[in-house]
């Protein structure tokens, strides 16, 4: 069991930046791979980027590569998503997710934080 709480979303103009945070409960944060997903109104939830237990980013979505950066601080039980050069099409609810390292799917999800990018 792990509980995830996202923060840092908000309204920003195109070209601006935001940093999302995801705080996890428990003592086993380092046992989980983490990821960020997003869902825009009327669209399916999509994978944005993942990160290994040791902090290696994996599988940036093509739409965010070069603009977003994922990182984690296991001592603080927190994963981050630095979002630069934001575009209106980045507007979505952003979700943090956790996957125990021996499993192949994300099983735990945060409540989401809204990111809105104005043109």
N, C-alpha and C positions, 0 to 999 in steps of 0.2 A: 504494500500500500504506500502510495506517495500522493501528496496533495500539492497541486501547482496553482500559483497565483500570478497572473500577468499584470504588468503596469507599464506606463510610459506612453500609451497611445494618446492621440489628440488630433487637432486640426493644424495643418501646416500647408504653406503655399508650395507650389511646384518648384523643385530645385532645392528645397529645404531638407532638413535632417531630423530624425528622431532616433532615440535609443529605447528599445523595449527591454524589459527585464522580466524574468520568470523565476520566482522564488519557490523552492521545493522544501517540503517538510521531511522529517525523518533523518535517520543516520546512514542511509544507504544510497545517497545521491550519486556517489561515484560508481555505483553498480548499474547505472542507467545510461543508455544512449538517449540523447535529447533531440528534439526537432521543433521547427516552427512551421505552422500551416497557416493558410489564410482563406477566407471565404467572403466573396463579394455578393451583394444582393442578386438573386436570380442565378447564381453560378454555383458549381460544385466546389467543395473544399479542395484546395490544392496544396501540395507539398512545396515548401519554400527552400528549406535547407536543414540538414542534420549535423550532428556533432558527436564524435565518439566519446567514450569515457575519459580518454586521455586528452581530449581537446582538439582533435583533428577534424576540421570541417569536411563534410561529405555532401556531394550531390546538390550543389546550388542549382535552383531552377534557372533556366536560360534567361528568363525575364528579369532576374535580379542579379545575375552574375556581374561582378565588377562594381556594384552599387551597395549591396548588403554584405555585412560581415557578422558571422556568428562566433561567439566565444563563451567560455564557461569558467567559473571560479568554484571549484569543488569545496574549498574551505568555507565559502559563503553559501553553498547550496543554491547557486544562481547561474542561469544561462542568460545571455544577452543577444540582442539582434540590433546592430548598428545599421541604420537605414539612411543612406545618403542619396542625393540627386533624386529625390522622390518625384514620382509622376502621378497624375490623376488616376491612372490605371492601377496604382498600388493601393487605392482605397479599398479597404476590406476590414473585417474583423480578424485579428491575428490571434492564433492559438498556440500555446506551448504544449508539447506532448512528451511523454517519457516511455521508453521501451527497455525492459530489463535485458541485459546484454546477451542472455542466452536465447531470447525469443526473437521472432522475425516481424513483429507488428507492434505498433504503438498502442498501449493499453490504458494510459492515464492521460487526462486532458485538463487544461485549465479552463477558466470561465470565458476567456477571450478579452481582448482590448481593442477598441475601435481606432483605426487610423483613417483619417480623411484628408486627402490631398486636393487642394483647390487649384484651378488653372489660372 
